[in-house]
Amino acid sequence: MLIKVLGTGCAKCKKLAANVEAAALELGIDATIEKVEDLQQIMEYGVMSTPALIVDDEIKFMGKVPKVADLKKYLK
């Protein structure tokens, strides 16, 4: 599983990355987590509001920071 956290490095983006790592760990998922901070790359995904979560090239959400429990639903 390839998980990408898109954001420019703001506090919300860092919080989402931490929550995603915690959710993947709790689920025991073998995943690669990438942080994409380059604005041009973020725009290439069609994301206009950060932070955003992409799982296996599918945008799951943008513009919010879900709790770890909610993120588990996106990663199952």
C-alpha positions in Angstrom: 0.0 0.0 0.0 1.3 3.4 -0.9 0.0 6.3 1.2 0.8 9.9 0.4 0.2 12.8 2.7 0.0 16.0 0.6 0.7 19.3 2.3 3.2 22.2 2.4 4.6 21.3 5.9 2.1 23.3 8.0 1.0 22.1 11.4 -2.1 20.4 10.1 -0.1 18.6 7.4 2.4 17.3 10.0 -0.5 16.2 12.3 -2.1 14.3 9.5 1.2 12.5 8.7 1.6 11.5 12.4 -2.0 10.3 12.5 -1.6 8.3 9.3 1.5 6.6 10.7 -0.2 5.8 14.0 -3.3 4.4 12.1 -1.1 2.2 9.8 0.9 0.9 12.8 -2.3 0.1 14.8 -3.7 -1.8 11.8 -0.4 -3.6 11.2 -0.5 -2.5 7.6 2.6 -2.9 5.4 2.6 0.5 3.9 5.0 3.1 2.4 4.1 6.6 3.7 5.3 9.5 1.6 5.1 13.2 2.4 4.6 15.3 -0.7 5.4 19.0 0.1 6.1 20.3 -3.4 3.3 22.6 -4.4 3.6 21.7 -8.1 3.3 18.0 -7.3 0.3 18.6 -5.0 -1.5 20.5 -7.8 -0.8 17.7 -10.3 -3.1 15.5 -8.1 -5.8 18.1 -8.5 -5.7 18.9 -4.8 -6.6 22.5 -4.0 -7.0 22.2 -0.2 -4.3 20.7 2.1 -3.7 18.5 3.9 -4.9 15.7 1.7 -4.6 11.9 1.8 -4.0 9.6 -1.2 -4.1 5.9 -0.8 -2.9 3.8 -3.8 -3.4 6.8 -6.2 -6.9 7.5 -5.0 -7.7 10.8 -3.2 -9.5 9.9 0.1 -10.0 13.4 1.4 -8.6 16.9 1.4 -8.7 19.9 3.7 -9.1 18.1 7.0 -7.2 16.2 9.7 -9.2 13.1 10.8 -8.5 11.4 14.0 -6.5 8.1 14.0 -9.7 6.0 14.5 -11.3 7.7 11.4 -8.2 7.2 9.4 -8.3 3.5 10.0 -11.5 3.3 7.9 -9.6 4.9 4.9 -6.7 2.4 5.2 -8.6 -0.8 5.5 
